[in-house]
Amino acid sequence: MKNPKFSRAAQSSNAQGSSRKSNMPKPAQQIDELRPGQSIELLKELHILTREGKLNQDTRRKLKQVYHLYQFIEPLLEQVSQQSKPATLADHGAGKSYLGFILYDLFYKVAHPDSQSGHIFGIETRAELVEKSRALAARLGFERMSFLNLSVQDATLSADLPAHIDIVTALHACDTATDDAIAFGLAKQARHMVLVPCCQAEVAGVLKKTRALSLSKSPLAELWRHPLHTREFGSQITNVLRCLQLEANGYQVTVTELVGWEHSMKNELILASRPVVPNLTATRAAQQRLDAVLQALGLGELTARFAVMTT
């Protein structure tokens, strides 16, 4: 037979133990993705970390993409900074400026805390996002960040931006926004461009319009005869034309994956760097190939879109 006093004492002891456990602080989540010295406050403000400092699967994927892009951009910033000049970077279609803020935090705050030069510009058409980014930069003391409520075209002529920009980025820029960012980079004589195109429809629309004529001229038009193929081929050839345009303007171009396909289907990363002395023979050959592809695919009306500004 159980002792009632013992049972009541055991229950009281268990209750007190449970109470003590519930009042004990929970151990912080170990987040392997975070870099040493990285601003936790920034990641919370960007909603990459929760208010409790946790990372969920969706934000882990976003953080991985930004980190991976940082690995490509960081050596470009280093290269420009070593040339005894402040590096300038313009991020087009900045949105909430995930990329710009994390670049500033990791490069200027963590890797180069003594640096007093360099500037990052976030260019975005949604005024409310620009205001939020300005307020966040002020709270965090990111004094060498500017946010401009401008279209890419307006930014090209804006007095709020310097005449020369070293690095141009455009992450997941939809449709012709990537082409606008390229035009901006060419006008600003950018040393480097880092582009991640997103959905694109302009070329597919022209292919659809000229489909019947193309089918009568070449059996290769079968590549875009069906609507699904038109969209996919149009997307593929758009990026091919962009690469040729950049090469025709003196850039050396590399095309690679941003992250694994399991993270994003919009995964193509175009890296373009312009040497101090471009190879004129290579640029002219690229221009000839660009013109030939436009004519062969019946895309002559897009010649101005893929303009060549140098010879």
LINNORWO-V63273 format. One record per pair of residues at least 24 apart in sequence whose ideal C-beta (glycine too) atoms are under 10 Angstrom apart, sorted by the first residue. I is the first residue (numbers start at 0). J is the second residue. D is the distance in Angstrom with one decimal. If there is no record, write none. Layout:
i-><I;I>
j-><J;J>
d-><D;D>
//
This chain:
i-><25;27;27;27;28;28;28;30;30;30;31;32;32;32;32;32;33;33;34;34;34;34;34;34;34;35;36;36;36;36;36;36;37;37;37;37;37;38;38;38;38;38;38;38;38;38;38;40;40;40;40;41;41;41;41;41;41;41;41;41;41;41;42;42;42;42;44;44;44;44;44;44;44;45;45;45;45;45;45;46;46;47;47;47;59;60;60;60;60;61;61;61;62;62;63;63;63;63;63;64;64;64;64;64;64;64;64;64;64;65;65;65;65;65;65;65;65;66;66;66;67;67;67;67;67;67;68;68;68;68;68;68;68;68;68;68;68;69;69;69;69;69;69;71;71;71;71;71;71;71;71;72;72;72;72;72;72;72;72;72;73;73;73;73;74;75;75;75;75;75;75;75;75;75;76;76;76;76;76;76;76;76;76;76;76;77;77;77;78;78;78;78;78;79;79;79;79;79;80;80;80;80;80;80;80;82;82;83;84;84;84;84;85;85;85;85;85;85;85;85;86;86;86;86;86;86;86;86;86;86;87;87;87;87;87;87;87;87;87;87;87;87;87;87;87;87;88;88;88;88;88;88;88;88;88;88;88;88;88;88;89;89;89;89;89;89;89;89;89;89;89;89;89;89;89;89;89;89;89;89;89;89;90;90;90;90;90;90;90;90;90;90;90;90;90;90;91;91;91;91;91;91;91;91;91;91;91;91;91;91;91;91;91;91;91;91;91;91;92;92;92;92;92;92;92;92;92;92;92;92;92;92;92;92;92;92;93;93;93;93;93;93;93;93;93;93;93;93;93;93;93;94;94;94;94;94;94;94;94;95;95;95;95;95;95;95;96;96;96;96;96;96;96;96;96;96;96;96;96;97;98;98;98;98;98;98;99;99;99;99;99;99;99;99;99;100;100;100;100;100;100;102;102;102;103;103;103;103;103;103;104;104;107;107;107;107;108;108;108;114;115;115;116;117;117;118;118;118;118;118;118;118;118;119;119;119;119;119;119;120;120;120;120;120;120;120;120;120;120;120;120;121;121;121;121;121;122;122;122;122;122;122;122;122;122;122;122;122;122;122;122;123;123;123;123;123;124;124;124;124;124;124;124;150;150;151;151;151;151;151;151;151;151;151;151;152;152;152;152;154;154;154;154;154;155;155;155;155;155;155;155;156;160;161;162;162;162;163;163;163;163;164;164;164;164;164;165;165;165;166;166;166;166;166;167;167;167;167;167;168;168;168;168;169;169;169;169;169;169;170;170;170;170;170;170;170;171;171;171;171;171;171;171;172;172;172;172;173;173;173;173;173;174;174;174;174;174;174;175;175;175;175;175;175;177;177;177;177;178;178;178;178;178;178;178;178;179;181;181;181;181;181;181;181;181;181;181;182;182;182;182;182;184;184;184;184;184;185;185;185;185;185;185;185;185;185;185;186;188;188;188;189;189;189;189;190;190;190;190;190;190;191;191;191;191;191;192;192;192;192;192;192;192;192;192;193;193;193;193;193;193;194;194;194;194;194;194;194;194;194;194;194;195;195;195;195;195;195;195;195;196;196;196;196;196;196;196;196;196;197;197;197;197;197;198;198;198;198;199;199;199;199;199;199;199;199;199;200;200;200;200;200;201;201;201;201;201;202;202;202;202;202;202;202;202;202;202;202;202;202;202;202;202;202;203;203;203;203;203;203;203;203;203;203;204;204;204;205;205;205;205;205;205;205;205;205;206;206;206;206;206;206;206;207;208;208;209;209;209;209;209;210;212;213;213;213;213;216;216;217;217;217;219;219;220;220;222;223;232;233;233;234;234;235;236;236;236;236;237;237;237;237;238;238;239;239;239;240;240;240;240;240;240;240;240;240;241;241;241;241;241;241;242;242;242;242;243;243;243;243;243;243;243;243;243;243;243;243;244;244;244;244;244;244;244;244;244;245;245;245;245;245;245;245;245;245;245;246;246;246;246;246;246;246;246;246;246;246;247;247;247;247;247;247;247;247;247;247;247;247;247;247;247;247;248;248;248;248;248;248;248;248;248;248;249;249;249;249;249;249;249;249;249;249;249;249;249;250;250;250;250;250;250;251;251;251;252;273;277;277;279;279;282;282;282;283;283;286>
j-><51;51;52;53;52;53;54;54;59;62;59;58;59;62;63;66;62;66;66;69;101;104;105;109;110;109;104;105;108;109;110;112;101;104;105;108;109;100;101;103;104;105;108;109;139;140;141;104;135;138;139;97;100;101;103;104;108;135;136;138;139;141;97;100;101;104;95;100;131;134;135;138;139;95;96;97;100;101;135;95;97;97;100;101;262;258;261;262;263;97;262;263;97;101;257;258;259;262;263;97;98;170;171;195;257;258;262;263;266;97;98;100;101;102;105;170;258;101;105;258;256;257;258;259;262;268;97;98;101;102;168;170;193;195;257;258;268;98;101;102;104;105;106;168;191;193;253;255;257;268;270;98;102;105;106;166;168;191;193;270;102;105;106;110;191;165;166;168;190;191;192;193;270;272;102;105;106;107;110;111;117;119;165;166;191;106;110;111;165;166;190;191;272;117;165;166;190;191;106;107;111;114;116;117;165;165;190;116;116;117;163;165;114;115;116;117;118;143;161;165;114;116;117;118;119;164;165;166;190;191;116;117;118;119;120;143;160;161;163;164;165;166;167;187;189;190;117;118;119;120;121;144;164;165;166;167;168;189;191;193;118;119;120;121;122;145;147;151;154;160;161;164;165;166;167;168;169;180;183;184;187;189;119;120;121;122;123;144;146;166;167;168;169;170;180;193;120;121;122;123;124;149;150;151;154;167;168;169;170;172;176;177;179;180;181;183;184;194;121;122;123;124;125;150;151;168;169;170;171;172;173;176;177;179;180;197;119;120;121;122;123;124;125;128;129;132;146;147;168;169;170;121;123;124;125;128;132;170;171;121;123;125;128;131;132;135;121;122;123;128;129;131;132;133;135;136;141;144;146;170;168;169;170;171;193;195;123;132;136;141;144;145;146;168;170;132;135;136;139;141;144;144;166;168;136;139;141;142;143;144;139;141;141;142;143;144;139;140;141;143;142;143;143;143;165;142;143;144;145;160;161;164;165;143;144;145;146;166;168;144;145;146;147;149;154;157;159;160;161;164;167;145;146;147;148;168;146;147;148;149;150;151;153;154;157;159;160;167;169;180;183;147;148;149;150;154;148;149;150;151;153;154;176;176;179;175;176;177;178;179;180;181;182;183;184;179;182;183;186;179;180;183;186;187;179;182;183;184;185;186;187;186;187;187;186;187;188;187;188;189;190;188;189;190;191;192;189;190;191;190;191;192;193;272;191;192;193;194;271;192;193;194;195;193;194;195;196;197;269;194;195;196;197;257;265;268;195;196;197;198;257;263;265;196;197;198;199;197;198;199;200;265;198;199;200;201;202;237;199;200;201;202;237;304;237;238;241;269;237;240;241;244;301;304;305;306;304;241;244;245;248;250;269;271;304;305;306;244;304;305;306;308;245;248;250;271;273;244;245;248;249;250;273;306;307;308;309;308;273;308;309;250;271;272;273;250;271;272;273;274;275;250;270;271;272;273;241;245;250;252;269;270;271;272;273;257;268;269;270;271;272;238;241;242;245;252;254;267;268;269;270;271;257;258;263;265;266;267;268;269;234;237;238;241;265;266;267;268;269;234;263;264;265;267;230;234;264;265;230;233;234;235;236;237;238;241;265;229;230;233;234;237;233;237;298;301;304;229;230;232;233;234;235;236;237;238;239;240;293;296;298;301;304;305;228;229;230;231;232;233;234;235;236;237;229;230;233;233;293;296;297;298;299;300;301;304;230;232;233;236;296;297;298;233;297;300;296;297;298;299;300;297;297;295;296;297;298;295;297;295;296;297;295;296;296;297;296;296;296;296;298;265;267;267;292;293;296;298;298;301;304;305;267;269;288;289;292;288;289;292;293;296;298;301;304;305;267;269;271;289;304;305;269;271;285;289;284;285;286;287;288;289;290;291;292;293;305;307;271;285;286;289;304;305;306;307;308;269;270;271;272;273;282;285;289;305;307;271;277;278;281;282;284;285;286;288;289;307;281;282;283;284;285;286;287;288;289;290;305;306;307;308;309;310;273;277;282;285;286;306;307;308;309;310;273;274;276;277;278;279;281;282;285;307;308;309;310;274;277;281;282;285;309;277;278;281;285;309;309;310;309;310;307;309;310;307;310;310>
d-><8.7;8.7;6.2;8.8;6.5;4.9;7.1;5.2;8.7;9.3;10.0;9.8;6.5;5.7;6.9;7.2;8.5;9.8;7.9;9.3;9.4;8.8;6.2;6.8;9.5;7.4;8.7;8.5;7.4;4.3;8.8;8.5;8.2;6.2;6.6;8.4;6.5;8.6;9.0;9.5;5.1;9.2;6.8;8.5;6.7;10.0;9.3;9.9;9.6;8.3;6.8;9.9;5.9;7.5;9.0;5.6;9.0;7.8;9.9;9.5;6.0;8.5;9.8;9.2;8.4;8.8;9.4;8.3;9.2;9.6;5.5;7.8;7.7;6.5;8.3;5.8;6.5;8.0;8.2;8.4;9.6;7.6;9.9;8.7;9.7;8.2;9.0;5.3;7.9;7.0;9.1;9.7;8.7;8.3;9.8;6.2;9.1;6.6;9.9;9.0;9.3;8.3;9.1;8.7;6.3;5.3;6.5;6.7;9.5;5.6;5.8;9.3;5.3;8.6;9.5;8.4;9.9;7.8;8.6;9.3;9.0;6.1;5.3;9.5;9.1;8.7;9.8;6.5;9.0;8.8;7.9;6.8;7.1;7.4;6.6;8.8;7.6;8.0;6.5;6.3;9.9;6.1;8.0;9.6;9.5;6.1;9.3;8.5;8.8;7.1;6.2;8.3;6.4;9.8;8.3;6.9;6.9;8.2;5.8;9.4;8.1;7.4;6.2;7.6;9.7;7.9;5.5;9.6;7.7;4.7;9.7;7.4;8.7;7.5;7.6;10.0;5.5;8.9;9.0;8.9;7.4;9.6;8.3;6.9;9.1;8.4;8.6;8.9;9.1;9.6;8.1;8.2;8.9;8.5;4.6;6.9;6.4;7.8;8.9;9.9;7.6;7.4;7.5;6.6;9.2;9.1;9.2;9.6;7.8;9.3;9.7;8.1;8.7;8.6;3.4;4.8;6.5;8.6;9.8;8.8;9.4;7.5;4.6;7.8;8.9;9.6;5.1;6.9;9.2;9.9;9.7;7.3;5.2;7.9;7.2;9.8;8.5;6.0;7.3;5.1;5.0;7.3;9.7;8.8;9.2;9.9;7.9;7.5;4.9;7.0;9.5;9.9;7.2;6.6;4.3;7.6;6.7;9.4;9.0;9.2;9.4;8.0;4.5;8.2;6.1;9.6;9.0;9.4;7.3;6.8;9.3;4.8;8.9;7.4;5.4;7.3;9.2;8.6;7.2;8.3;7.4;8.1;6.9;6.9;5.2;6.7;8.7;9.9;9.7;9.0;8.1;4.8;7.5;7.3;9.4;9.3;9.3;8.8;5.1;8.4;9.9;9.6;9.4;5.4;7.5;6.9;7.0;4.4;8.5;6.3;7.0;8.6;7.3;4.4;9.8;6.7;9.0;9.2;9.4;7.4;6.7;8.0;9.8;9.9;7.8;9.3;5.9;7.1;7.4;4.8;7.8;5.6;8.9;9.1;7.6;9.1;9.5;8.5;3.6;5.9;4.5;9.6;9.5;7.6;8.2;7.2;7.2;8.9;8.9;9.3;8.4;8.6;6.3;10.0;7.8;6.2;9.0;8.3;8.6;9.2;8.7;9.6;5.9;7.2;6.9;8.9;4.5;9.8;7.5;7.7;8.9;8.8;4.6;9.7;8.0;8.4;9.9;7.9;6.9;8.2;6.5;9.8;5.5;9.9;9.4;9.8;9.9;7.8;9.0;9.0;6.4;9.7;8.3;8.4;9.8;7.7;7.3;7.6;8.0;7.1;7.5;9.4;9.6;8.6;8.2;8.8;5.2;9.8;7.4;5.8;8.1;7.7;8.0;9.9;7.0;9.3;8.8;8.9;7.9;9.0;9.9;8.4;8.0;6.1;9.2;9.6;4.8;7.4;6.8;9.8;8.2;9.6;9.7;6.8;5.0;7.6;9.4;9.2;9.5;7.8;5.1;7.6;6.4;9.7;8.2;9.8;8.2;6.2;8.8;7.7;9.8;7.2;4.5;7.1;10.0;10.0;7.9;5.2;8.5;5.6;8.2;6.8;8.9;5.0;8.9;9.7;8.2;9.8;9.4;9.0;8.5;7.5;6.7;8.0;9.5;10.0;6.9;7.2;5.6;8.7;9.1;10.0;9.7;9.3;7.7;9.4;6.7;9.6;9.1;3.8;5.9;9.5;7.5;5.3;9.9;6.3;7.9;8.0;10.0;9.0;9.5;6.2;9.6;9.1;8.6;7.1;5.1;9.6;9.4;5.0;7.4;8.7;7.7;8.0;9.3;7.2;8.3;5.9;5.5;8.0;9.0;7.9;5.4;8.7;9.7;9.8;6.5;5.1;6.8;6.8;4.7;7.5;6.9;9.7;7.4;4.7;7.3;8.1;9.0;7.6;4.6;7.4;8.4;7.7;5.1;7.0;8.0;9.3;9.4;8.3;4.9;9.7;8.8;8.8;9.9;9.5;5.5;7.9;4.4;9.1;9.3;8.4;6.1;6.4;6.1;9.8;9.4;4.4;5.3;7.4;9.0;9.2;6.3;5.1;5.7;6.3;9.8;9.1;7.5;8.8;5.6;9.7;9.3;7.4;8.3;8.5;6.8;8.3;8.4;9.1;7.0;8.5;9.5;5.8;7.6;9.6;9.8;6.4;6.7;6.8;8.7;9.6;9.1;8.4;9.7;8.8;9.5;9.5;8.8;9.8;7.5;8.5;8.7;9.0;9.0;8.0;9.1;8.7;8.6;5.8;9.6;9.2;9.5;8.1;8.9;4.9;8.0;7.7;7.9;9.5;9.6;9.0;8.4;9.4;7.2;9.4;9.6;6.7;5.7;9.0;8.9;8.7;7.6;6.8;5.0;7.5;9.8;7.1;7.2;9.1;7.4;7.6;4.4;8.0;8.6;10.0;7.4;7.7;5.9;8.0;9.6;8.9;7.5;9.8;8.9;10.0;9.8;8.6;7.4;4.3;7.9;7.4;5.6;10.0;8.9;7.1;8.1;6.9;5.5;7.6;8.1;7.3;5.9;7.4;7.2;9.9;6.1;9.1;7.2;9.6;9.6;9.9;4.9;9.5;9.2;7.6;10.0;7.2;9.2;7.0;5.3;9.6;9.7;4.8;8.0;9.5;9.8;10.0;7.6;7.1;8.4;9.0;8.0;7.3;9.8;7.3;7.4;9.4;9.8;8.7;4.4;7.7;9.2;5.9;4.6;9.6;9.7;7.3;10.0;8.5;6.6;6.8;8.8;9.7;9.7;5.2;5.1;8.5;7.5;2.8;7.0;10.0;8.8;8.1;8.9;9.8;7.7;8.1;10.0;8.6;7.3;5.5;9.1;6.4;6.2;9.8;9.2;7.0;5.4;8.0;6.9;7.3;7.4;8.2;8.5;9.0;8.3;3.9;7.9;9.2;8.8;8.5;6.4;9.2;7.2;5.0;9.8;9.0;8.0;7.5;9.0;9.3;8.1;8.6;8.4;8.3;9.3;8.4;9.2;9.7;9.7;9.5;9.1;9.2;7.6;9.7;6.7;8.0;9.8;9.4;9.6;9.3;5.9;6.8;9.7;9.3;7.1;10.0;6.7;6.6;7.2;9.1;7.8;7.8;8.3;5.1;9.9;6.6;9.0;9.9;9.7;7.3;6.4;8.0;8.7;9.3;10.0;5.5;8.0;9.6;5.8;4.0;9.2;9.5;6.8;9.2;7.4;9.3;9.6;8.2;8.8;6.2;8.7;4.4;7.4;6.7;9.4;7.6;9.7;4.5;9.5;8.6;9.9;8.3;9.9;9.7;9.8;8.2;9.7;9.6;6.9;6.7;8.4;3.7;8.3;8.3;8.1;9.6;9.0;5.5;7.9;8.6;4.1;4.0;8.5;8.2;5.4;9.0;8.4;9.2;4.5;9.0;7.8;9.2;7.6;8.2;6.9;8.4;8.7;8.8;5.9;5.8;5.0;9.5;5.3;7.5;9.1;3.2;7.6;8.1;8.3;5.1;9.0;9.5;9.3;5.4;9.3;8.5;7.9;10.0;8.7;9.2;9.6;8.7;8.5;8.5;9.0;9.2;7.2;9.9;9.1;7.6;8.1;6.7;7.3;9.6;7.5;8.1>
//
